[in-house]
Amino acid sequence: KPATIRRMPVLVGAVVILATAIGVGIWQFYMHRPSVEPASVEKMAYPLPDKPSIAVLPFANLSVNSEQEYFCDGITDQIITTLSIIPRLFVIARNSTFTYKGKAVKVQQVAEELGVRYVLEGSVQRSEERIRILVQLIDATTGHHLWSERYDRDLKDLFALQDEIAMEIMTTLQVKLTEGEYARVLAGGTSNLQAMESFWRAEERFFRFSKEDNAETRRWVEKAIELDPNFAGAWALEGYTHITDVNLGFSKSPIQSIKRADECAQKAIALDDSNAKAYSLLGRLC
């Protein structure tokens, strides 16, 4: 009897491991099998862009109150606007995707008519002072669900909530479709959506390496810092604009530019001592 009791934790552990393995196996099976009919690239109305392309369908209102339509449209608008500023992502405009509002449409049809690989769809359900938002990302060319998430939030500030959800979705899609985990690191530097938008606009300009674009980069990144002074990634990028001025001969005072770049790097590290971009900047300065 004591031996049986001693064996019980081992047996329970084995059962838990087996159940977990079965659960993971089932999840992987469903995540990697076509859940919708794949779209045909040959039938698409437009050629697929050379970067990840996505259409955000109008979110469905699952609330009893039809007045919640405005919130559904608002969250969809915010997501489209936020995704559209990511340089490495091709996003279909609102006017095109909202033609599907209120219609039972297949992901395959949307992809073929708009010429996109990915489709994001979701729903909103409100109950008193709580709201639930369901989102899923589908690769239309394979029919696979790539990602899904549920957001349960208190209804305190609708506009702040829209920003929060849009920010989380933007970060996730960047990780899934473009920069990988680098995007999550950057987004972790700020919770301010407008600051993040300004940062991406700045970074897009930065890689053009012209005097005008470098100046425009600094203007956008200074705006990001103004919106969130604790955004370490923005401080590091500002530093890079000053060292670029020196490297490409744009600076009227190289010594002052180098000094300012060093100040930006030190500020970024003070805010986030794991910021790789700031350490890379210090290396260039040295």
C-alpha positions as CSV (number, residue, x, y, z in Angstrom):
1,K,0.0,0.0,0.0
2,P,2.7,2.6,0.8
3,A,4.5,1.6,-2.5
4,T,1.3,2.3,-4.4
5,I,1.0,5.7,-2.7
6,R,4.6,6.5,-3.6
7,R,3.9,5.6,-7.2
8,M,0.8,7.9,-7.4
9,P,2.7,11.1,-8.2
10,V,4.6,9.3,-10.9
11,L,1.4,8.0,-12.4
12,V,-0.3,11.3,-12.2
13,G,2.7,13.0,-13.9
14,A,2.7,10.5,-16.7
15,V,-1.0,11.0,-17.3
16,V,-0.5,14.8,-17.4
17,I,2.4,14.5,-19.8
18,L,0.4,12.2,-22.0
19,A,-2.6,14.5,-22.0
20,T,-0.4,17.5,-22.8
21,A,1.3,15.6,-25.7
22,I,-2.1,14.6,-27.1
23,G,-3.4,18.2,-26.8
24,V,-0.3,19.6,-28.5
25,G,-0.6,17.0,-31.3
26,I,-4.3,17.9,-31.9
27,W,-3.4,21.6,-31.9
28,Q,-0.6,21.2,-34.3
29,F,-2.8,19.1,-36.6
30,Y,-5.5,21.7,-36.8
31,M,-3.1,24.6,-37.1
32,H,-1.3,23.0,-40.0
33,R,-4.2,21.6,-42.0
34,P,-6.2,23.8,-44.4
35,S,-9.1,25.3,-42.4
36,V,-10.5,27.2,-45.4
37,E,-10.3,26.5,-49.1
38,P,-6.9,27.9,-50.4
39,A,-7.0,30.9,-52.8
40,S,-5.6,30.5,-56.3
41,V,-2.7,32.8,-57.0
42,E,-3.4,32.4,-60.7
43,K,-7.0,33.6,-60.2
44,M,-6.0,36.8,-58.3
45,A,-7.2,40.0,-59.8
46,Y,-3.8,41.6,-59.1
47,P,-0.3,40.2,-58.9
48,L,0.9,39.5,-55.3
49,P,3.2,42.3,-54.1
50,D,6.8,41.5,-53.4
51,K,6.2,42.0,-49.6
52,P,3.6,40.5,-47.3
53,S,0.1,41.7,-48.3
54,I,-2.9,41.8,-46.0
55,A,-6.6,42.7,-46.1
56,V,-8.4,43.5,-42.8
57,L,-12.1,42.6,-43.0
58,P,-14.6,44.7,-41.1
59,F,-15.0,43.2,-37.7
60,A,-18.4,41.5,-37.0
61,N,-20.6,42.9,-34.3
62,L,-21.7,40.0,-32.1
63,S,-23.3,42.3,-29.5
64,V,-27.1,42.4,-29.0
65,N,-27.0,46.2,-29.3
66,S,-26.6,47.2,-33.0
67,E,-25.3,50.5,-31.8
68,Q,-21.9,48.8,-31.2
69,E,-21.3,48.9,-35.0
70,Y,-19.4,52.2,-34.6
71,F,-16.9,50.5,-32.2
72,C,-16.5,47.5,-34.6
73,D,-15.8,49.9,-37.5
74,G,-13.5,52.0,-35.3
75,I,-11.3,49.1,-34.2
76,T,-11.1,47.9,-37.9
77,D,-10.1,51.4,-39.0
78,Q,-7.5,51.7,-36.3
79,I,-5.9,48.4,-37.2
80,I,-5.8,49.2,-40.9
81,T,-4.3,52.7,-40.2
82,T,-1.7,51.2,-37.8
83,L,-0.7,48.4,-40.1
84,S,-0.4,50.7,-43.1
85,I,2.6,52.6,-41.6
86,I,4.7,49.4,-41.4
87,P,7.1,49.9,-44.4
88,R,7.5,46.2,-45.1
89,L,3.8,45.4,-45.2
90,F,1.3,45.9,-48.1
91,V,-2.1,46.8,-46.6
92,I,-5.4,47.1,-48.6
93,A,-7.2,50.4,-48.1
94,R,-10.4,50.7,-46.0
95,N,-12.5,51.6,-49.0
96,S,-11.8,48.2,-50.6
97,T,-12.2,46.0,-47.6
98,F,-15.4,47.7,-46.3
99,T,-17.3,46.6,-49.5
100,Y,-17.5,43.2,-47.7
101,K,-19.1,44.6,-44.6
102,G,-22.2,42.7,-43.6
103,K,-21.6,40.0,-46.2
104,A,-20.9,36.3,-45.8
105,V,-17.7,36.2,-47.8
106,K,-15.0,33.5,-48.0
107,V,-11.4,34.3,-47.3
108,Q,-10.5,32.7,-50.6
109,Q,-12.8,35.2,-52.5
110,V,-11.3,38.2,-50.6
111,A,-7.8,37.1,-51.4
112,E,-8.5,36.6,-55.1
113,E,-10.4,39.8,-55.6
114,L,-8.0,42.0,-53.7
115,G,-4.7,40.2,-54.6
116,V,-3.5,39.5,-51.1
117,R,-1.9,36.6,-49.3
118,Y,-3.1,37.2,-45.8
119,V,-6.6,38.1,-44.4
120,L,-7.3,39.3,-40.9
121,E,-10.8,38.9,-39.6
122,G,-12.4,39.4,-36.2
123,S,-15.5,40.0,-34.1
124,V,-16.5,42.2,-31.2
125,Q,-18.9,41.3,-28.4
126,R,-19.9,43.8,-25.6
127,S,-21.5,42.8,-22.3
128,E,-22.3,45.7,-20.0
129,E,-18.8,47.2,-19.2
130,R,-16.7,44.4,-20.7
131,I,-15.7,43.8,-24.3
132,R,-14.3,40.7,-26.0
133,I,-12.5,41.0,-29.3
134,L,-11.6,37.9,-31.3
135,V,-9.0,38.1,-34.1
136,Q,-7.5,35.5,-36.5
137,L,-4.9,35.7,-39.2
138,I,-5.3,33.4,-42.2
139,D,-2.8,32.6,-45.0
140,A,-5.3,32.5,-47.9
141,T,-2.9,30.8,-50.3
142,T,-2.7,27.7,-48.0
143,G,-5.9,28.0,-46.1
144,H,-4.0,27.8,-42.7
145,H,-4.8,29.7,-39.6
146,L,-1.5,31.3,-38.6
147,W,-2.5,33.1,-35.4
148,S,-5.6,33.8,-33.3
149,E,-6.1,35.8,-30.1
150,R,-8.9,36.8,-27.7
151,Y,-8.8,40.2,-26.0
152,D,-11.0,40.6,-22.9
153,R,-11.0,44.2,-21.6
154,D,-12.9,46.6,-19.3
155,L,-14.6,49.4,-21.2
156,K,-13.0,52.5,-19.6
157,D,-11.7,54.5,-22.5
158,L,-12.8,53.3,-26.0
159,F,-10.1,55.2,-27.9
160,A,-7.4,54.0,-25.6
161,L,-8.7,50.4,-26.0
162,Q,-8.6,50.7,-29.8
163,D,-5.0,51.9,-29.6
164,E,-4.0,49.1,-27.3
165,I,-5.6,46.3,-29.4
166,A,-4.2,47.8,-32.6
167,M,-0.7,48.0,-31.1
168,E,-0.8,44.4,-30.0
169,I,-2.1,43.2,-33.4
170,M,0.5,45.3,-35.2
171,T,3.3,43.9,-33.1
172,T,2.1,40.3,-33.6
173,L,1.8,40.7,-37.3
174,Q,5.2,42.2,-37.6
175,V,6.6,39.3,-35.7
176,K,4.7,36.8,-37.9
177,L,5.1,38.4,-41.3
178,T,8.1,40.8,-41.4
179,E,10.9,41.6,-38.9
180,G,10.4,38.6,-36.6
181,E,11.1,39.0,-32.9
182,Y,13.0,42.2,-33.6
183,A,9.5,43.9,-34.0
184,R,8.5,42.7,-30.5
185,V,11.7,44.2,-29.0
186,L,11.0,47.5,-30.6
187,A,7.3,47.6,-29.6
188,G,8.4,46.7,-26.1
189,G,10.1,50.1,-25.9
190,T,6.8,52.0,-25.9
191,S,3.1,51.5,-25.2
192,N,2.2,54.7,-27.1
193,L,0.8,53.8,-30.5
194,Q,1.4,57.3,-32.0
195,A,5.1,57.1,-30.9
196,M,5.4,53.7,-32.5
197,E,3.9,55.0,-35.8
198,S,6.3,57.9,-35.8
199,F,9.2,55.5,-35.2
200,W,8.3,53.3,-38.2
201,R,7.9,56.3,-40.4
202,A,11.4,57.4,-39.3
203,E,13.0,54.1,-39.9
204,E,11.5,53.8,-43.4
205,R,13.1,57.1,-44.3
206,F,16.4,56.3,-42.6
207,F,17.4,53.5,-44.9
208,R,17.2,55.7,-48.0
209,F,20.5,57.3,-47.0
210,S,20.1,60.8,-48.5
211,K,20.5,64.1,-46.8
212,E,16.8,65.0,-47.1
213,D,15.6,61.6,-45.9
214,N,18.1,61.6,-42.9
215,A,16.7,65.0,-41.9
216,E,13.1,63.7,-42.2
217,T,14.1,60.6,-40.2
218,R,15.3,62.9,-37.4
219,R,12.1,64.9,-37.5
220,W,9.9,61.8,-37.2
221,V,12.0,60.2,-34.5
222,E,12.1,63.5,-32.5
223,K,8.3,63.4,-32.6
224,A,8.3,59.8,-31.3
225,I,10.5,60.9,-28.4
226,E,8.2,63.9,-27.7
227,L,5.3,61.5,-27.5
228,D,7.2,59.0,-25.3
229,P,10.4,60.3,-23.8
230,N,11.2,56.8,-22.5
231,F,11.2,55.1,-25.9
232,A,14.7,53.7,-26.0
233,G,14.6,52.6,-29.6
234,A,13.7,56.1,-30.7
235,W,16.7,57.6,-28.9
236,A,19.0,55.1,-30.5
237,L,17.7,55.8,-34.0
238,E,18.1,59.6,-33.4
239,G,21.7,58.9,-32.5
240,Y,22.1,57.0,-35.8
241,T,20.9,60.0,-37.8
242,H,23.7,62.1,-36.3
243,I,26.4,59.6,-37.0
244,T,25.0,59.2,-40.5
245,D,25.3,63.0,-41.0
246,V,29.0,62.5,-40.2
247,N,29.6,59.4,-42.3
248,L,28.0,60.8,-45.4
249,G,29.3,64.3,-45.1
250,F,26.0,66.0,-44.3
251,S,27.1,67.5,-40.9
252,K,28.3,71.1,-40.6
253,S,29.9,70.2,-37.3
254,P,31.0,66.6,-37.1
255,I,32.3,67.0,-33.5
256,Q,28.9,68.2,-32.3
257,S,27.1,65.5,-34.3
258,I,29.3,62.8,-32.7
259,K,28.7,64.2,-29.3
260,R,24.9,64.3,-29.8
261,A,25.0,60.7,-31.1
262,D,26.8,59.6,-28.0
263,E,24.3,61.4,-25.8
264,C,21.4,59.6,-27.6
265,A,23.1,56.2,-27.2
266,Q,23.7,56.7,-23.5
267,K,20.1,57.8,-23.0
268,A,18.8,54.7,-24.8
269,I,21.0,52.4,-22.6
270,A,19.9,54.2,-19.5
271,L,16.3,53.5,-20.4
272,D,16.9,50.0,-21.6
273,D,20.3,48.4,-20.9
274,S,19.5,45.5,-23.4
275,N,18.9,47.8,-26.4
276,A,21.1,46.3,-29.1
277,K,20.7,49.2,-31.5
278,A,22.2,51.6,-28.8
279,Y,25.2,49.3,-28.3
280,S,25.7,49.0,-32.0
281,L,25.7,52.8,-32.2
282,L,28.3,53.0,-29.5
283,G,30.5,50.6,-31.5
284,R,30.2,52.8,-34.6
285,L,31.1,55.9,-32.5
286,C,34.2,54.2,-31.1
